[in-house]
Amino acid sequence: MRRILRMIAMSALALAVLGEAGTATAATAAGPHAAAADCTGTIQITQFAFSASTVTAGQDANGNLTAVNCTAQSLTTSVYWYGQYLLPPSSVIPPGCPVMDPFVINATFAPNGQYTQPFSRATFSQCTATLLQVTVSFHSSTGTVFAQATTQVNITGSAPPPNCRVTYTLNNEWRGGFTASIAITNTGTQPINGWTLTYVYGGDQRITNAWGAGFSQNGIVVTLSSLAYDSTIPPGTTLSSVGMYGTWTTSDGPPANFTLNGVRCV
């Protein structure tokens, strides 16, 4: 049985899906105004949910996590992520479904600050689960659980068959930086006219420059979009003109969850 390691960042889906460990980039808001007046405990999770209540098997389930530091002190925490595919009422992993290993990333809060993270999780057409459940918890350096929450998304039907294959190649790596290239193969029978490719980094990489595509990044979730000169990929051909420079701090783990125009690639 395949084992997958996912994050999201969103990422999410997002989490964010959404495979996936490094030091997360926290969106912090300093100052006592950042925490809600009714903030209780040390950390309070104010949002943890998938963006949609139902996804089609084979597509990504994306969501967002928001938590608030209820104290006037800076906090460095460990964020534990755990997900599982379910076929209620059984708690056994359903046929055709992979195991999702738990993983941990770091999150730093400013005093009374806010932490946000998109996440993304993958679903699979061969997986018979009808429910995907994800749990997140914030821990202190001594293991104390500051806050914990669980969210679910329903899985139904089946997705269109993949018409693409994506190969990510790490061309060069040094302490704190890397260069990489991406090849997109059209394995279908129709041309791909205009494309948007999303994927989830397995570490804390940040793209600083890209060629062959426009790019944006939200947490560990990356979106690449075609340019005028490489927007068409004929059947049976490979586009290999996309690449990027980037940085990393803790981990340069390989990416996963490649999705082209909303359909997962093999």
C-alpha positions in Angstrom: 0.0 0.0 0.0 1.3 3.4 -0.9 2.2 5.8 1.8 2.0 9.5 1.3 3.4 12.4 3.2 1.3 15.5 2.6 1.0 19.2 3.8 -0.9 23.0 3.3 -0.5 24.5 3.1 -2.7 24.7 1.8 -2.4 24.3 1.3 -3.5 23.7 1.5 -6.1 21.6 0.8 -4.7 22.6 0.8 -3.9 21.2 2.7 -4.7 21.9 1.9 -4.0 19.7 1.4 -3.3 18.2 -0.3 1.3 15.9 0.8 4.2 17.0 2.8 7.6 18.7 6.4 9.5 21.8 7.1 9.1 25.2 8.9 5.8 26.8 7.9 5.7 30.5 6.9 3.5 32.1 9.5 1.5 35.2 8.7 1.9 37.1 12.0 0.1 40.2 13.1 1.8 41.9 16.0 0.1 43.8 18.7 -2.7 43.1 21.2 -5.4 44.0 18.6 -4.6 40.9 16.6 -6.1 38.5 19.2 -9.9 38.4 19.6 -11.3 39.7 22.8 -12.7 36.3 23.7 -9.4 34.5 22.9 -8.9 31.8 25.6 -6.0 29.5 26.6 -2.6 29.8 25.0 -3.5 29.3 21.3 -7.0 29.3 19.9 -7.9 27.8 16.5 -10.4 30.2 14.9 -10.6 28.5 11.5 -9.9 24.9 10.4 -12.1 23.7 7.5 -12.1 22.4 3.9 -13.3 25.0 1.4 -16.0 22.6 0.1 -18.1 20.0 1.9 -17.7 17.5 -0.9 -15.0 16.7 -3.5 -14.9 14.2 -6.4 -12.6 11.2 -5.9 -9.3 11.9 -7.7 -9.4 15.7 -7.0 -7.7 17.7 -4.3 -9.5 18.8 -1.1 -8.3 22.3 -0.1 -8.8 24.2 3.1 -7.4 26.8 5.5 -6.1 26.9 9.0 -6.1 30.0 11.2 -4.9 30.2 14.8 -4.4 33.0 17.3 -1.8 33.5 20.0 -3.9 34.5 23.1 -0.8 35.6 25.0 1.4 38.7 24.9 4.5 36.4 24.4 6.1 35.1 21.2 5.5 31.4 20.8 7.3 28.8 18.8 5.1 25.7 18.4 5.1 22.3 16.7 2.1 21.7 14.5 1.1 18.0 14.2 -1.0 17.0 11.1 -2.8 13.7 10.9 -5.2 12.5 8.2 -7.1 9.4 7.3 -9.5 8.0 4.7 -12.6 6.5 6.1 -15.6 4.4 5.0 -18.0 4.8 8.0 -18.8 3.1 10.2 -15.6 1.2 9.9 -12.3 2.7 11.2 -10.2 0.4 9.0 -8.4 1.9 6.0 -10.8 1.3 3.0 -9.6 -0.7 0.0 -7.5 1.2 -2.5 -6.7 4.0 -0.1 -3.2 5.0 1.0 -2.0 5.5 4.5 -1.2 9.2 5.4 1.7 9.3 7.8 1.5 12.0 10.5 4.0 14.9 10.1 5.1 17.9 12.0 6.0 21.5 11.0 7.0 24.5 13.0 4.8 27.6 13.6 6.0 30.9 15.1 3.5 33.4 16.6 4.1 37.0 17.3 2.7 38.3 20.6 -1.1 38.2 20.2 -0.4 37.3 16.6 -2.2 35.2 14.0 -0.9 32.2 12.1 -2.5 31.1 8.8 -1.8 28.1 6.6 -3.6 26.8 3.6 -3.6 23.0 3.3 -4.3 20.4 0.6 -5.0 16.7 0.7 -5.2 14.3 -2.3 -8.1 12.0 -3.0 -7.9 9.0 -5.4 -10.3 7.5 -7.9 -9.3 4.0 -6.8 -9.9 4.8 -3.1 -13.3 3.6 -1.8 -13.4 6.0 1.1 -16.4 8.3 1.4 -14.8 10.6 4.0 -11.5 12.3 4.5 -10.7 13.4 8.0 -7.8 15.7 9.1 -6.7 16.6 12.6 -4.3 19.4 13.5 -2.8 20.2 16.9 -0.4 22.8 18.3 2.2 21.6 20.8 4.8 23.2 23.1 8.4 22.2 23.2 7.6 19.9 26.1 4.6 18.2 24.4 1.8 20.2 25.9 -1.2 20.4 23.6 -2.2 24.1 23.3 -5.1 23.5 20.8 -6.6 20.8 18.6 -9.2 20.6 15.9 -10.6 18.1 13.3 -12.3 18.8 10.0 -13.9 16.5 7.4 -14.8 16.5 3.7 -17.1 14.0 1.9 -15.7 12.1 -1.1 -18.0 11.1 -4.0 -18.0 9.8 -7.5 -14.9 9.6 -9.6 -12.7 12.1 -11.4 -11.9 12.2 -15.1 -8.9 10.0 -16.0 -5.5 11.9 -15.8 -4.3 13.3 -19.1 -0.9 14.5 -17.9 2.3 13.4 -16.3 4.5 15.8 -14.4 8.2 15.3 -13.6 9.9 17.6 -11.1 13.7 17.6 -11.3 16.0 19.1 -8.7 18.8 20.4 -10.9 21.0 22.0 -8.2 20.8 22.3 -4.5 22.9 24.1 -1.9 22.4 25.1 1.7 19.4 27.5 1.6 18.7 27.4 -2.1 17.9 25.3 -5.2 17.1 25.3 -8.9 14.5 23.0 -10.4 12.7 22.2 -13.6 9.3 20.8 -14.4 8.3 18.7 -17.5 4.6 18.4 -18.3 3.6 15.5 -20.7 0.2 15.5 -22.3 -0.8 11.8 -22.1 -4.3 12.4 -23.4 -5.7 12.4 -26.9 -6.6 16.1 -27.1 -4.4 19.2 -27.1 -4.0 21.1 -23.8 -4.8 24.7 -24.6 -3.8 26.9 -21.7 -2.8 25.3 -18.4 -2.5 25.9 -14.7 -0.4 23.6 -12.7 -0.6 23.4 -8.9 1.5 21.3 -6.5 2.5 21.2 -2.8 6.0 21.4 -1.6 7.2 18.8 0.9 9.4 21.3 2.8 9.6 25.1 3.4 10.7 26.1 -0.1 9.9 29.5 -1.4 10.1 30.3 -5.2 11.9 33.5 -5.9 11.9 33.4 -9.7 10.5 31.3 -12.4 10.8 30.9 -16.2 8.4 29.4 -18.7 5.4 30.1 -16.5 3.8 32.7 -14.3 3.9 31.8 -10.6 2.4 32.4 -7.3 2.8 30.8 -3.9 0.5 30.6 -0.8 2.3 28.8 2.0 3.6 25.5 0.5 1.0 25.5 -2.3 2.5 26.6 -5.7 0.5 27.7 -8.8 2.2 27.9 -12.2 0.4 29.2 -15.3 1.1 29.0 -18.9 2.6 31.9 -21.0 1.5 32.8 -24.5 4.4 30.9 -26.1 3.9 27.6 -24.2 0.2 27.5 -23.5 -0.5 24.6 -26.0 0.7 21.0 -25.3 -0.2 18.7 -28.2 -1.1 15.0 -27.4 1.9 12.8 -26.8 4.4 15.7 -26.3 6.3 17.1 -23.3 6.7 20.7 -22.3 10.1 21.1 -20.7 10.6 24.9 -20.6 9.5 25.5 -17.0 11.9 26.0 -14.2 12.5 28.0 -11.0 15.0 29.4 -8.5 14.0 29.1 -4.8 15.1 29.2 -1.2 14.6 26.8 1.8 15.5 26.9 5.5 14.7 23.6 7.1 13.7 21.2 4.4 13.9 20.9 0.6 11.6 17.9 0.5 10.1 16.8 -2.8 6.8 18.2 -4.0 3.6 16.2 -4.6 -0.1 16.7 -5.5 0.5 17.8 -9.1 -2.8 18.9 -10.6 -3.2 20.3 -14.1 -6.4 22.3 -14.9 -8.1 20.7 -11.9 -7.2 17.1 -12.8 -4.6 15.1 -10.9 -1.5 14.1 -12.9 0.3 10.8 -12.6 
